[in-house]
Amino acid sequence: MTEMDKSWAREVERRIEIYDQIEAKDSWEGRMSAADYLALLGLTVLLVAGFWVWGV
């Protein structure tokens, strides 16, 4: 194994540990709720309708 492979293997292990810790907490920071998805849908509809009216 080369030095680059060893350092990459350590980095992968470090990332796995971090994701395991996040999963164990059972609370993802920045997770979107149903209200967020509805707001995103509303903004998308508003944007599409706005461009449609602008193009008419």
CNS distance restraints for C-alpha pairs under 8 A (distance, minus, plus):
assign (resid   1 and name CA) (resid   5 and name CA) 6.04 0.50 0.50
assign (resid   1 and name CA) (resid   6 and name CA) 6.66 0.50 0.50
assign (resid   2 and name CA) (resid   6 and name CA) 6.34 0.50 0.50
assign (resid   3 and name CA) (resid   7 and name CA) 6.20 0.50 0.50
assign (resid   4 and name CA) (resid   8 and name CA) 6.13 0.50 0.50
assign (resid   5 and name CA) (resid   9 and name CA) 6.06 0.50 0.50
assign (resid   6 and name CA) (resid  10 and name CA) 6.27 0.50 0.50
assign (resid   7 and name CA) (resid  11 and name CA) 6.24 0.50 0.50
assign (resid   8 and name CA) (resid  12 and name CA) 6.16 0.50 0.50
assign (resid   9 and name CA) (resid  13 and name CA) 6.21 0.50 0.50
assign (resid  10 and name CA) (resid  14 and name CA) 6.13 0.50 0.50
assign (resid  11 and name CA) (resid  15 and name CA) 6.23 0.50 0.50
assign (resid  12 and name CA) (resid  16 and name CA) 6.19 0.50 0.50
assign (resid  13 and name CA) (resid  17 and name CA) 6.25 0.50 0.50
assign (resid  14 and name CA) (resid  18 and name CA) 6.37 0.50 0.50
assign (resid  15 and name CA) (resid  19 and name CA) 6.24 0.50 0.50
assign (resid  16 and name CA) (resid  20 and name CA) 6.09 0.50 0.50
assign (resid  17 and name CA) (resid  21 and name CA) 6.21 0.50 0.50
assign (resid  18 and name CA) (resid  22 and name CA) 6.29 0.50 0.50
assign (resid  19 and name CA) (resid  23 and name CA) 6.06 0.50 0.50
assign (resid  20 and name CA) (resid  24 and name CA) 6.08 0.50 0.50
assign (resid  21 and name CA) (resid  25 and name CA) 6.46 0.50 0.50
assign (resid  22 and name CA) (resid  26 and name CA) 6.81 0.50 0.50
assign (resid  22 and name CA) (resid  27 and name CA) 7.29 0.50 0.50
assign (resid  22 and name CA) (resid  28 and name CA) 6.87 0.50 0.50
assign (resid  23 and name CA) (resid  27 and name CA) 7.45 0.50 0.50
assign (resid  23 and name CA) (resid  28 and name CA) 7.68 0.50 0.50
assign (resid  32 and name CA) (resid  36 and name CA) 5.75 0.50 0.50
assign (resid  32 and name CA) (resid  37 and name CA) 7.00 0.50 0.50
assign (resid  33 and name CA) (resid  37 and name CA) 6.58 0.50 0.50
assign (resid  34 and name CA) (resid  38 and name CA) 6.20 0.50 0.50
assign (resid  35 and name CA) (resid  39 and name CA) 6.10 0.50 0.50
assign (resid  36 and name CA) (resid  40 and name CA) 6.15 0.50 0.50
assign (resid  37 and name CA) (resid  41 and name CA) 6.13 0.50 0.50
assign (resid  38 and name CA) (resid  42 and name CA) 6.12 0.50 0.50
assign (resid  39 and name CA) (resid  43 and name CA) 6.17 0.50 0.50
assign (resid  40 and name CA) (resid  44 and name CA) 6.17 0.50 0.50
assign (resid  41 and name CA) (resid  45 and name CA) 6.22 0.50 0.50
assign (resid  42 and name CA) (resid  46 and name CA) 6.09 0.50 0.50
assign (resid  43 and name CA) (resid  47 and name CA) 6.05 0.50 0.50
assign (resid  44 and name CA) (resid  48 and name CA) 6.16 0.50 0.50
assign (resid  45 and name CA) (resid  49 and name CA) 5.99 0.50 0.50
assign (resid  46 and name CA) (resid  50 and name CA) 5.92 0.50 0.50
assign (resid  47 and name CA) (resid  51 and name CA) 6.29 0.50 0.50
assign (resid  48 and name CA) (resid  52 and name CA) 6.10 0.50 0.50
assign (resid  49 and name CA) (resid  53 and name CA) 6.09 0.50 0.50
assign (resid  50 and name CA) (resid  54 and name CA) 6.06 0.50 0.50
assign (resid  51 and name CA) (resid  55 and name CA) 6.04 0.50 0.50
assign (resid  52 and name CA) (resid  56 and name CA) 6.44 0.50 0.50
